[in-house]
């Protein structure tokens, strides 16, 4: 049997390998000394020290009673103690440490002074993973591309948000929309909200139920409680269901039975960074243990300030007619027509822009980003191999999120509860998540509503109307004075801008505060939702034969209860919207040829309230060569899907100038927005509706996104101390979900010419009008094909110096794509990492250089090109074992290089810190 819980991941020698859920060897270590002193026969304790062959302590090595959850970890001196019963005979202990062969010893009686020596692993890799197949397996023999970070690797990540540090791994794209809001993707189609990669903490989804997005680790768990992070690259719906289209990120937390004691981490640095974390865990009895975690982080956030012209801007940057800038909010445009009384004939047909407000101006003094998290868990051993856990978590944070706009999420958070029954054969898990918005607000709405406010309190002329009227009058006057056209345009822009509200005016602060605090759509910019996600799942594994045939089956039910009081969702009646999905999966594995060949076939069927059932298969084979099975070749084929988010299904957000609406009914029929710029066309349609035919638009109801992926790869030890992981994939995507703005009726029908005329004149003021400017989601019929390569090498030269490097290639096949077709691929073709790390005595260090090629990014908020960027991250730690303390120093983007990861997002600058970590066991 294998140990039932993860080993500690604290290797200093192998900082770029992973260790958790280690599989023990089947023979006892020849260097193990069992009996040093004869204890009292009534004594139930087992104690000792875990060392290397050369006598160095192995802090963090794990000790388990074989076939149970009973275990512990060694302290900074490699010492451990464990209580167990010998009433049923001898006890088998399993000792594990990353990069070393696991050892089993049999104790017939209690022992107080054991000295256990572990030898380096012949293959360098003895760690296991659980995420790839949802059962424990050696990482070398995982059927898909998977990466893993250990506790020590996590500790050396110096970025303020843990996910942004994952860019050091091969094949991963990270996008930071602000300091603490980071999304992760694999194999392309990167976004600022990570909707195609699911993020789990102990298999609980970290998504916000209302939005179906994971806000990075903003509301996750503190790093002090992270035992490991596992990342699956590519489709994983066969075992994880909806939204595992591009991968899975699994955070494994520390078990209070294994990781006892008090840990404290304090950091302070640039941008007024203050970061504190504390973890305390204790076994109250041999069967009862608890842990508590708390963290607080705050710093000055990164602020976006891209003043380039957007691609939709009619005028270029710097135009005397004004232009639409990427990071100005509240900008609007007006095209002068001859039908407007008093319009200067030279302005007819010209588009003038009202300048908006910058992000810094709208955020004002709200520049702090923060995260506050508290968590507690209680675990009880019903049997040695059956554990019951109850957990509660609360987290909230402040950051900036980017999607169709930029949102200042202020006090956004979740409350989560979990109950889990886990054994060596499976689990039954229930959890519930509630999200809340705090005082979050949207920058575009805030800027627009300020501009639409009366220029004088109680007046009827808005700042926007005042601007356009002043522009026309000033231009006319300048031309009469003999100025040239260009000079008159510049004069008009200056004169009109002088009439606008200045951020230094007390009225600006009054309006800003009033609009931020107002939830009423079309009147306020505050965001509001409060939804629940309830999830229940179970899994059971069976050994069908001693010939290596195993079966794993599982099922899950998920229910959403959406609430927004009609502000975000179509729940205007005050009742929560109920949505659900459920599924079942199975996986059959077979080992052959002296366990060198492992075959697996998995499949999952999911059912939805609003969509047709989905089937996700995966087939894989892994073949191992070499004396120690150190060369592993893998091949797999899988299908996966993403279900539309809750907003894509049930959105109903009225912003006065248009209606953002979900699409799960009968779809929509309407006309493209060209109609809005042609009153003559509308007038002609009154007598001859046929003139509208070329402008007709049809959007079908939403369906699931789909992907099919074939992959081959190699993972193993190429040469002594040289570890490689290489993969190649090809993918075909269908039914990508996008969004379109058009003119239509809210019930889905196509407007009549009469409705169009009425809607054109009243859409800005009469929200009850059935014909509106609609923003709805749809599926693209265009198939998109991609392929790519990832390659990673690690050379373990010696304990003091190890080299790492990886390279990723992602290619979008445009041969079958229409011109100007938006794919939202958003991924660099080339990127690479080069790093070094090691330990010299009590000193540990790591340094990594990452380079990312410039590439086109098509985001809902803005479309543009990201330039090449690079970042250098470094960590230095010095441990004083007698004090149980580690003095730390770290820096991310050490040279303050240009580092814009999201078009329309901020430049991520340097952040250096000093810190102290204390571990008392």
Buried (B, 14 or more C-beta within 10 A) or exposed (E): EBBBBBBBBBBBBBBBBBBBBBBBBEEBBEBBBBEEEEBEEEBBEBBBBBBBEEEEBBBBBBBBBBBBBBBBBBBBBBBBBBBBEBEEEEBBBBBBBBBBBBBBBEBEBBBBBBBBBBBBBBBBBBBBBBBBBBBBBBBBBBBBBBBBBBBBBBBBBBBBBBBBBBBBBBBBBBBBBBBBBBBBBBBBBBBBBBBBBBBBBBBBBBBBBBBBBBBBBBBBBBBBBBBBBBBBBBBBBBBBBBBBBBBBBBBBBBBBBBBBBBBBBBBBBBBEBBBBBBBBBBBEEBBBBBBBBBBBBBBBBBBBBBEBBBEEBBBEEEBBBBBBBBBBBBBBBBEBEEEEEEBBEBBEEBBBBBBBBBBEBBBEEBBBBBBBBBBBBBBBBEEBBBBBBBBEBBBBBBBBBBBBBBBBBBBBBBBBBBBBBBBBBBBBBBBBBBBBBBBBBBBBBBBBBBBBBBBEEEEEEBBBBBBBBBBBBBBBBBBEEEBEEEBBBBBBBEBBBEBBBEBEEEBBEEBBEBBBEBBEBBBBBBBBBBBBBBBBBBBBBEEEEEEBEBEBBBBBBBBBBBBBEBBBBBBEEEEBBEBBBBBBBBBBBBBEEEEBBBBBBBBBBBBBEBBEEBEBBBBBBBBBEEEBBBBBBBBBBBBBBBBBBBBBBBBBBBBBBBBBBBBBEEBBBBBBBEBBEEBEBBEBBEEEEEBBEEBEBEBEBBBBBBBBBBBBBBBBBBEEEBBBBBBBBBBBBBBBBEBBBBBBBBEBBBBBBEBBBBBBEBBBEBBEBBBBBBBBBBBBEBBBBBBBBBBBBBBBEEBEBBBBBBBBBBBBBEEEBEEEEBBBBBBBBBBBBBBBBBBEEBBBBBBBBBBBBEBBBBBBBBBBEBEBBBBBBBBBBBBEBEEBBBBBBBBBBBEBBBBBBBBBBBBBBBBBBBBEBBBBB
